[in-house]
Amino acid sequence: MTRAFHPGDPHAAPLVGGQPYAVERHLLAGVPCLVERPAPGREVRAVCVVYHGAWAAKEGKLGVYAALAAWGAAVILPDAALHGERQGDTPPGLNAREFVWESVRRTVMEAPALLDATQAAYGRVPVWVVGSSMGGYVAQTLARTEARVARAAALITSGVWHEPEVRRPDLQAFLDRHRPLEHAADAVPTPLFLGSGGADPVFPLEDHHAPTVAAYRAAYASAGRPEALRGAVYPGVGHYTSVRMRDDTVAFLLADD
């Protein structure tokens, strides 16, 4: 049942700009997810899957992109593989970098089934993907490999993927197959936003953002779609999603072009 509300004194519930939205827990294709969605009775106009960073969990993204739910999107917050409720799936013997990339590999592999389940629940609406840090690796890969992704944003992350500590052959094969610096052209024409902190100690600009943007810029320009790539640097911002970065990401996802 849909209940009308008075904008001057709305429901005591999650709100964005005075608009209520729902927070639900779902298991989508076996993946534990939190879902921020329009208030019951409102049409779902798009789906946005938001991937968190390494050693984090879905709960850390609650409320960050809730403006999309108020607009009409279902914001899907999954636990990445080996994270959150799925830490018990971690195989033994991984070093820290292998743990990150095994999570990325598994998360990318399960994404098509997750999108199938999401579309079954919310309809065949546009699909957006946002990822921060480790989640940015996932977002960049899905922008290249998943045809249903209409827009992607990769934040506080890198496309360099130089990982000398990764020694497992299957993970090295994954890196070689999907490294953005070498395969940026595969992302065209998907609109892509790359946002980085100007003071990020994990991914220094000159070593990560600059070569990543350069590779994508060359690929998009060569394909005649330079306008589909957007990049931004946020002065003074470290390894976190800042308010301006978040707001620019939302504006990018909601853009008509």
N, C-alpha and C positions, 0 to 999 in steps of 0.2 A: 504494500500500500504506500502510495506517495502522499506525504503530508506537506501542505503548504506551510511556509514559515514567514514571519515578519522580519524584513531585512534590518529593522532597528533593534530587534531582540530575537536573534535566530536560535536554532537548536544549540544546546550545550554539547557540541560534537566537533570533530575536526573541521576547521573552516579555512578558506583562503578568500580574501576579499569579501567576506561576508557570505560566501557560498559554501554550504556544507558538502562534504564528500565522505564516502564510506571507506573504512579500512577492514580488509578481510584477509583471512589466511586460507590458502589453497595449496593442494598438492597437484601440480601440473606436470604431467608426464613423469611422475615420480620425483619432481624437484620441489622442495619446500619453498613456497613463495608467500610474500605479503603483497596484497594488491590494494592500491589506492585507486578508487574508481568514482565516477560521478555518483551523486546521491541516487538511491533507488528510484526508478521511474524515468531517469534521464538517459538519453541515447548515448552509447559509447561511440565516439567519432574516430578514435585512433587507439593504438596500443603502443606503449613505450616500455621497452625492457631496459632496466637499469642495472648494470653490473658493477659490483663493488670491487675494492682493491684487495690485495693479499693480506691475510690474517685479519680480515674484517668479516662482516656478516650482513645479511639483508637488512637487519634492524637499523643499522647505521645510516641507511638511506631514507628512512621514514621521514616524510615531510619536506625533503630537499626539493623534489619536483612535484609537490602537491598542486602547484598552480596548473599543471597539466590536467590533473583530475578535475579541478574546478572548471576548466575549459571544456572538458568532455572526453578526456583520454583515460583509459585504464592503464595505470602505471604499475608494471609488474616488477617486483623486487625479489629476484631469486637468490638463494644461497648458491654461490659458485661451487663447483665440485671441490670436495675436500674441505669445505668451509662451513661455518655455522652448524646447522643440524647434521651436517654430513662429514664432520671431522673424522669420524670412525672409519670412513672409507679410505683413509690415507694409507698407501702401501708402505712397507718398511724400506729403509735404506736410501731414502731420498735426501740429498742435501738441500739447502734452502732454495737455491735457484731451480733445482729440479722439481721441488714441491710446487713452486709458482707455475712452472711450465706444464707440469702434469695437470694442475688445476685448469689452466687455460685450454689444454688439449681436450680434456674431458668436457669442459663447459661448451666449447665449440662443437664437439661431436653431438652433444645432446640438444643443442639449440633448435634444430629443425623439429624435433618432437615436441619441444616446449612451445614453439610457435604453432604447431598443429593443435595442441591442446588449448592454447590461448585463443586461436581463431574459432575453435569449436565453442568456446565459452562466450566470446564477445563479437564474433562475426568477422567477415573478411574486410576489415578496415585497414587503413594504412598502418604499417609497422615501422616504428622508430627504435633505434638502439643507442643507448648512452653508456659509456664505461669510463671509469676513472682508474688511473694507475694500472694495475693488473687488468682491471675491467676494460681499460682502453685497448689492450692487446686483443681482447675478445671482440670489442666493437669494430676495430679495424679489420679483423679477419672476417666477421660476418658481413661487413660492407662489401667485401670482395666475393664471398662465397654463397651468400643467402639472397636469392632473387627477391624475396619478399621485403627486404629492408629498403624502405623508401628514403630514409635519412639516417645518418649516423653521426655521433659526436664522440670524440676520443679526447679525454681531458687528463692533464697532468701525467702524460704517458710518453711513449717513444715508439718509433718505427724502426729503430736501428737493429735491435735484437741480436747484439753481439754477446754471446753467453758462453765464455770459456769454461765455466763451472758445470755446465750441462754436458754430461758424458753419456747419458743413455742414448743409444742409437735411435729409438723411436721418437724421442724428444728432439734430437738433432734433425731428424727427417722432417718433423713438424715445423721447426724453425726455418729450415731451408725452403720448404714448400710455401710458407706463408709470410716470409720476412717482407715487410712493407717497402723497405728501400729497394728491393729487387722486383717486387710485384705490385707496385703502386698502380700501374695501368689497369689492373684487374678491378680496381674500385670504381673506375669511370663507368657510367655517368652518375653514380649515386652521390647526391649532395653530402659533403663531409665537412665537419667543423673540428678543428684542432685547437684546443686551448691549453696554455701552459702558464705556470707561475714564473714570474721573472726572477724569483729567488729560490727556486726549487732545488734543494740539495740532493735529491734522489735522481732527478733528470735535469742536469745543468743545460741551459738553453743551447749553447753552442754545440754541445755534444749530442743532443737529442732532438729538441724542437726544430732547430735550424735545418739539419739534414733531412728530417722527416718531412717538413713542409716543402723543402726544395724538391724532393723526389715526387711528392704528390703534385706540386705545382707544374712540374715539367710534364707529368703524365696527363693532367687535366688540360693543360694548354695544347699539348700535341693532339688531343682528341677534340679540340675546338670547344671545350667546356670549362674554361678557366673560372667562370662565375660560380660553378658548383662547388668550388673549394674555398673554404674560409678558414683563416687562422688568426689567433689573437694571443698576445702576451699580456699578463697582468702584473704590472710593476709591484715589487715588494711581496708578492704572494708566494708562499712556500708550497709544500707538497700537500695541498688540500684544495677542495672545490670551494672557491670564494663566492661571495654573493654576486659580484659582477659576472663571474664566470658562469654561475648557474643561470643568471638572468639572460645572458647572451645565448646560452644553450637553449633555453626555453624559446626565446625569440627566433632562433635559427630553426627549431623544429616547427614552429607555427607559421613560418614564412610561406608565402604563396608561390614564390618563384621556384 
